[in-house]
């Protein structure tokens, strides 16, 4: 059996992080990764996931477009980072594989680039490990709780694909709104502190005007979700030099632009950006 809940999923559940096991597989409850997969047009989801996604879309129809805009931004961002000769990538809270996947994008530029996916969902790990098995020696997937940076980075480095002494690209796409702002700041600061100079950090966060944001946080029952302000999102990049145009709506962000492109205002948006760890000051 290769579908959700089969031996592979059970094996993935047994490979917990140093800080505890993966979240248990339960098809009767909505799941973050599966609901997101449904919104992107994927096929790995169950009725509770579709029901949750449907309620979010009914509440704010722009939700479906936002997840697609996030993906399009990520493709542009990865194309930019890969062009900077970064050859190792860690995707935090990767979720179910989506085409093009992170490794597909970076391998357009460098077929030997290393990609390690991190997630705490056994179904996601099952899918990602199957995908990694078909990609020779350059792709791996590990179990990890994104909210525990030290354990995650140790596990990522233990794969042998990532050397934290060299520049790496860290991806935190659509994961920080599952933490309150103070915790998200602590988490990102802990990751950034471990990265070598010249490392790139890609962050995207779903945000909404207070009224719509409050409705979504009440409706979203797959996990706690927080509606961060633009100032909160900016704080997640503390310690990084921002790539122009800085932090902007994902629709309007393209590397090298000094100002974001015009876009139509609406109640919900994905704020996105890339930061670079600065070079060490000369002694």
One Martini backbone bead per residue (centre of mass of N, CA, C, O) as a GRO file, in nm:
protein
  283
    1UNK     BB    1   0.093   0.037   0.026
    2UNK     BB    2   0.112   0.398  -0.084
    3UNK     BB    3  -0.076   0.547   0.066
    4UNK     BB    4  -0.220   0.690   0.306
    5UNK     BB    5  -0.127   0.489   0.592
    6UNK     BB    6   0.092   0.325   0.512
    7UNK     BB    7   0.401   0.200   0.568
    8UNK     BB    8   0.545   0.464   0.498
    9UNK     BB    9   0.395   0.640   0.703
   10UNK     BB   10   0.478   0.476   0.949
   11UNK     BB   11   0.781   0.516   0.913
   12UNK     BB   12   0.776   0.821   0.931
   13UNK     BB   13   0.660   0.833   1.219
   14UNK     BB   14   0.916   0.688   1.349
   15UNK     BB   15   1.088   0.947   1.242
   16UNK     BB   16   1.167   1.146   1.458
   17UNK     BB   17   1.268   1.391   1.617
   18UNK     BB   18   1.463   1.489   1.880
   19UNK     BB   19   1.170   1.631   1.996
   20UNK     BB   20   0.989   1.419   1.843
   21UNK     BB   21   0.722   1.332   1.680
   22UNK     BB   22   0.510   1.318   1.455
   23UNK     BB   23   0.231   1.383   1.332
   24UNK     BB   24  -0.052   1.232   1.313
   25UNK     BB   25  -0.247   1.036   1.120
   26UNK     BB   26  -0.571   1.203   1.011
   27UNK     BB   27  -0.844   1.190   0.788
   28UNK     BB   28  -1.071   1.338   0.989
   29UNK     BB   29  -0.874   1.583   0.974
   30UNK     BB   30  -0.758   1.869   0.906
   31UNK     BB   31  -0.481   1.973   0.687
   32UNK     BB   32  -0.251   2.183   0.585
   33UNK     BB   33  -0.121   2.044   0.333
   34UNK     BB   34  -0.388   1.938   0.203
   35UNK     BB   35  -0.538   2.207   0.174
   36UNK     BB   36  -0.320   2.339  -0.002
   37UNK     BB   37  -0.326   2.130  -0.226
   38UNK     BB   38  -0.617   2.186  -0.310
   39UNK     BB   39  -0.579   2.492  -0.382
   40UNK     BB   40  -0.357   2.399  -0.612
   41UNK     BB   41  -0.481   2.122  -0.750
   42UNK     BB   42  -0.448   1.869  -0.610
   43UNK     BB   43  -0.473   1.501  -0.478
   44UNK     BB   44  -0.382   1.514  -0.153
   45UNK     BB   45  -0.692   1.453  -0.012
   46UNK     BB   46  -0.969   1.511   0.206
   47UNK     BB   47  -1.274   1.604   0.301
   48UNK     BB   48  -1.178   1.795   0.538
   49UNK     BB   49  -0.990   1.962   0.356
   50UNK     BB   50  -1.206   2.058   0.151
   51UNK     BB   51  -1.394   2.190   0.356
   52UNK     BB   52  -1.198   2.402   0.459
   53UNK     BB   53  -1.128   2.532   0.188
   54UNK     BB   54  -1.422   2.609   0.121
   55UNK     BB   55  -1.464   2.805   0.360
   56UNK     BB   56  -1.238   3.001   0.284
   57UNK     BB   57  -1.344   3.075   0.002
   58UNK     BB   58  -1.621   3.177   0.098
   59UNK     BB   59  -1.499   3.402   0.276
   60UNK     BB   60  -1.229   3.423   0.064
   61UNK     BB   61  -1.166   3.394  -0.269
   62UNK     BB   62  -0.851   3.485  -0.265
   63UNK     BB   63  -0.705   3.235  -0.149
   64UNK     BB   64  -0.641   3.074  -0.405
   65UNK     BB   65  -0.467   3.299  -0.536
   66UNK     BB   66  -0.254   3.328  -0.312
   67UNK     BB   67  -0.118   3.047  -0.339
   68UNK     BB   68  -0.032   3.096  -0.634
   69UNK     BB   69   0.136   3.351  -0.588
   70UNK     BB   70   0.338   3.219  -0.404
   71UNK     BB   71   0.450   3.020  -0.614
   72UNK     BB   72   0.545   3.228  -0.823
   73UNK     BB   73   0.741   3.369  -0.638
   74UNK     BB   74   0.921   3.125  -0.572
   75UNK     BB   75   1.028   3.089  -0.854
   76UNK     BB   76   1.164   3.367  -0.879
   77UNK     BB   77   1.342   3.343  -0.627
   78UNK     BB   78   1.500   3.085  -0.709
   79UNK     BB   79   1.617   3.194  -0.967
   80UNK     BB   80   1.780   3.411  -0.826
   81UNK     BB   81   1.948   3.240  -0.628
   82UNK     BB   82   2.074   3.047  -0.835
   83UNK     BB   83   2.224   3.289  -0.985
   84UNK     BB   84   2.420   3.311  -0.709
   85UNK     BB   85   2.546   3.016  -0.661
   86UNK     BB   86   2.349   2.845  -0.504
   87UNK     BB   87   2.371   2.481  -0.385
   88UNK     BB   88   2.176   2.505  -0.118
   89UNK     BB   89   1.860   2.368   0.024
   90UNK     BB   90   1.594   2.461   0.265
   91UNK     BB   91   1.259   2.336   0.321
   92UNK     BB   92   1.027   2.468   0.530
   93UNK     BB   93   0.742   2.329   0.535
   94UNK     BB   94   0.693   2.204   0.239
   95UNK     BB   95   0.500   1.995   0.176
   96UNK     BB   96   0.350   1.898  -0.086
   97UNK     BB   97   0.419   1.825  -0.389
   98UNK     BB   98   0.499   2.066  -0.647
   99UNK     BB   99   0.454   2.191  -0.973
  100UNK     BB  100   0.731   2.307  -0.935
  101UNK     BB  101   0.975   2.210  -0.754
  102UNK     BB  102   1.247   2.309  -0.600
  103UNK     BB  103   1.442   2.114  -0.752
  104UNK     BB  104   1.347   2.186  -1.035
  105UNK     BB  105   1.436   2.482  -1.033
  106UNK     BB  106   1.743   2.458  -0.947
  107UNK     BB  107   1.819   2.241  -1.176
  108UNK     BB  108   1.820   2.442  -1.411
  109UNK     BB  109   2.104   2.562  -1.302
  110UNK     BB  110   2.182   2.300  -1.098
  111UNK     BB  111   2.208   1.955  -1.097
  112UNK     BB  112   2.384   1.950  -0.802
  113UNK     BB  113   2.191   2.058  -0.621
  114UNK     BB  114   2.081   2.081  -0.289
  115UNK     BB  115   1.783   1.926  -0.132
  116UNK     BB  116   1.593   1.988   0.174
  117UNK     BB  117   1.316   1.857   0.322
  118UNK     BB  118   1.074   1.987   0.569
  119UNK     BB  119   0.862   1.796   0.798
  120UNK     BB  120   0.570   1.680   1.026
  121UNK     BB  121   0.431   1.497   0.805
  122UNK     BB  122   0.388   1.173   0.709
  123UNK     BB  123   0.272   1.214   0.424
  124UNK     BB  124   0.480   1.412   0.324
  125UNK     BB  125   0.731   1.237   0.374
  126UNK     BB  126   0.647   1.008   0.193
  127UNK     BB  127   0.645   1.173  -0.073
  128UNK     BB  128   0.932   1.301  -0.055
  129UNK     BB  129   1.093   1.034  -0.043
  130UNK     BB  130   0.998   0.926  -0.313
  131UNK     BB  131   1.111   1.162  -0.471
  132UNK     BB  132   1.410   1.141  -0.374
  133UNK     BB  133   1.465   0.845  -0.486
  134UNK     BB  134   1.456   0.977  -0.799
  135UNK     BB  135   1.723   1.198  -0.739
  136UNK     BB  136   1.950   1.056  -0.639
  137UNK     BB  137   2.187   1.264  -0.434
  138UNK     BB  138   2.024   1.574  -0.408
  139UNK     BB  139   1.771   1.456  -0.238
  140UNK     BB  140   1.579   1.522   0.065
  141UNK     BB  141   1.390   1.401   0.362
  142UNK     BB  142   1.280   1.543   0.678
  143UNK     BB  143   1.206   1.537   1.006
  144UNK     BB  144   1.044   1.844   1.137
  145UNK     BB  145   1.025   2.125   1.355
  146UNK     BB  146   1.026   2.451   1.270
  147UNK     BB  147   1.017   2.556   1.584
  148UNK     BB  148   1.318   2.389   1.590
  149UNK     BB  149   1.604   2.492   1.472
  150UNK     BB  150   1.835   2.318   1.585
  151UNK     BB  151   1.720   2.041   1.507
  152UNK     BB  152   1.681   2.095   1.207
  153UNK     BB  153   1.976   2.172   1.129
  154UNK     BB  154   2.104   1.912   1.226
  155UNK     BB  155   1.941   1.724   1.039
  156UNK     BB  156   2.016   1.852   0.771
  157UNK     BB  157   2.328   1.815   0.802
  158UNK     BB  158   2.315   1.494   0.841
  159UNK     BB  159   2.269   1.425   0.533
  160UNK     BB  160   2.524   1.571   0.363
  161UNK     BB  161   2.394   1.817   0.178
  162UNK     BB  162   2.451   2.024   0.417
  163UNK     BB  163   2.659   2.322   0.468
  164UNK     BB  164   2.666   2.569   0.716
  165UNK     BB  165   2.955   2.695   0.623
  166UNK     BB  166   2.777   2.762   0.379
  167UNK     BB  167   2.583   2.882   0.158
  168UNK     BB  168   2.227   2.911   0.198
  169UNK     BB  169   1.885   2.826   0.131
  170UNK     BB  170   1.607   2.950   0.306
  171UNK     BB  171   1.268   2.825   0.338
  172UNK     BB  172   0.964   3.025   0.444
  173UNK     BB  173   0.664   2.920   0.322
  174UNK     BB  174   0.375   2.959   0.474
  175UNK     BB  175   0.455   2.932   0.817
  176UNK     BB  176   0.452   3.194   1.018
  177UNK     BB  177   0.126   3.203   1.062
  178UNK     BB  178   0.163   2.957   1.293
  179UNK     BB  179   0.278   3.201   1.456
  180UNK     BB  180   0.348   3.419   1.658
  181UNK     BB  181   0.536   3.695   1.630
  182UNK     BB  182   0.745   3.639   1.853
  183UNK     BB  183   0.809   3.348   1.770
  184UNK     BB  184   0.888   3.402   1.477
  185UNK     BB  185   1.131   3.578   1.547
  186UNK     BB  186   1.289   3.364   1.706
  187UNK     BB  187   1.310   3.157   1.482
  188UNK     BB  188   1.449   3.323   1.261
  189UNK     BB  189   1.694   3.410   1.432
  190UNK     BB  190   1.803   3.120   1.478
  191UNK     BB  191   1.856   3.055   1.186
  192UNK     BB  192   2.034   3.299   1.102
  193UNK     BB  193   2.267   3.245   1.313
  194UNK     BB  194   2.357   2.967   1.141
  195UNK     BB  195   2.438   3.128   0.893
  196UNK     BB  196   2.618   3.200   0.637
  197UNK     BB  197   2.757   3.414   0.459
  198UNK     BB  198   2.534   3.463   0.179
  199UNK     BB  199   2.276   3.379   0.266
  200UNK     BB  200   1.939   3.284   0.190
  201UNK     BB  201   1.603   3.422   0.264
  202UNK     BB  202   1.277   3.293   0.225
  203UNK     BB  203   0.968   3.484   0.268
  204UNK     BB  204   0.622   3.399   0.345
  205UNK     BB  205   0.301   3.577   0.418
  206UNK     BB  206  -0.014   3.569   0.526
  207UNK     BB  207  -0.247   3.845   0.488
  208UNK     BB  208  -0.490   4.076   0.650
  209UNK     BB  209  -0.733   4.242   0.713
  210UNK     BB  210  -0.869   4.243   1.013
  211UNK     BB  211  -1.150   4.133   0.942
  212UNK     BB  212  -1.061   3.891   0.760
  213UNK     BB  213  -0.845   3.773   0.947
  214UNK     BB  214  -1.034   3.694   1.183
  215UNK     BB  215  -1.212   3.499   1.024
  216UNK     BB  216  -0.987   3.302   0.941
  217UNK     BB  217  -0.878   3.228   1.225
  218UNK     BB  218  -1.157   3.101   1.308
  219UNK     BB  219  -1.185   2.889   1.063
  220UNK     BB  220  -0.903   2.773   1.104
  221UNK     BB  221  -0.870   2.414   1.216
  222UNK     BB  222  -0.574   2.282   1.160
  223UNK     BB  223  -0.451   2.547   1.298
  224UNK     BB  224  -0.299   2.788   1.424
  225UNK     BB  225  -0.361   3.139   1.331
  226UNK     BB  226  -0.194   3.444   1.216
  227UNK     BB  227  -0.231   3.803   1.172
  228UNK     BB  228   0.004   3.972   1.028
  229UNK     BB  229   0.184   4.243   1.000
  230UNK     BB  230   0.405   4.416   0.818
  231UNK     BB  231   0.591   4.462   1.066
  232UNK     BB  232   0.621   4.170   1.139
  233UNK     BB  233   0.748   4.072   0.877
  234UNK     BB  234   0.996   4.256   0.890
  235UNK     BB  235   1.107   4.123   1.160
  236UNK     BB  236   1.189   3.844   1.023
  237UNK     BB  237   1.449   4.005   0.874
  238UNK     BB  238   1.634   4.032   1.093
  239UNK     BB  239   1.979   4.057   0.988
  240UNK     BB  240   1.906   4.134   0.694
  241UNK     BB  241   1.954   4.186   0.354
  242UNK     BB  242   1.759   4.331   0.123
  243UNK     BB  243   1.608   4.260  -0.165
  244UNK     BB  244   1.504   4.403  -0.427
  245UNK     BB  245   1.196   4.549  -0.313
  246UNK     BB  246   1.176   4.387  -0.067
  247UNK     BB  247   0.877   4.405   0.093
  248UNK     BB  248   0.605   4.241  -0.082
  249UNK     BB  249   0.385   4.171  -0.286
  250UNK     BB  250   0.396   3.887  -0.469
  251UNK     BB  251   0.292   4.023  -0.735
  252UNK     BB  252   0.534   4.273  -0.711
  253UNK     BB  253   0.781   4.075  -0.711
  254UNK     BB  254   1.114   4.155  -0.835
  255UNK     BB  255   1.426   4.124  -0.892
  256UNK     BB  256   1.569   4.464  -0.897
  257UNK     BB  257   1.346   4.623  -0.801
  258UNK     BB  258   1.291   4.931  -0.640
  259UNK     BB  259   0.984   4.888  -0.699
  260UNK     BB  260   0.688   4.787  -0.695
  261UNK     BB  261   0.444   4.679  -0.864
  262UNK     BB  262   0.148   4.725  -0.960
  263UNK     BB  263  -0.161   4.668  -0.767
  264UNK     BB  264  -0.446   4.535  -0.651
  265UNK     BB  265  -0.636   4.596  -0.401
  266UNK     BB  266  -0.693   4.383  -0.107
  267UNK     BB  267  -0.761   4.210   0.186
  268UNK     BB  268  -0.550   3.998   0.066
  269UNK     BB  269  -0.203   3.877   0.117
  270UNK     BB  270   0.137   3.823   0.008
  271UNK     BB  271   0.425   3.848   0.181
  272UNK     BB  272   0.757   3.918   0.037
  273UNK     BB  273   1.108   3.792   0.049
  274UNK     BB  274   1.470   3.864   0.047
  275UNK     BB  275   1.749   3.762   0.239
  276UNK     BB  276   2.088   3.848   0.350
  277UNK     BB  277   2.369   3.753   0.486
  278UNK     BB  278   2.611   3.919   0.604
  279UNK     BB  279   2.915   4.005   0.613
  280UNK     BB  280   3.183   3.994   0.785
  281UNK     BB  281   3.355   4.191   0.965
  282UNK     BB  282   3.638   4.333   0.982
  283UNK     BB  283   3.907   4.312   1.217
   0.00000   0.00000   0.00000
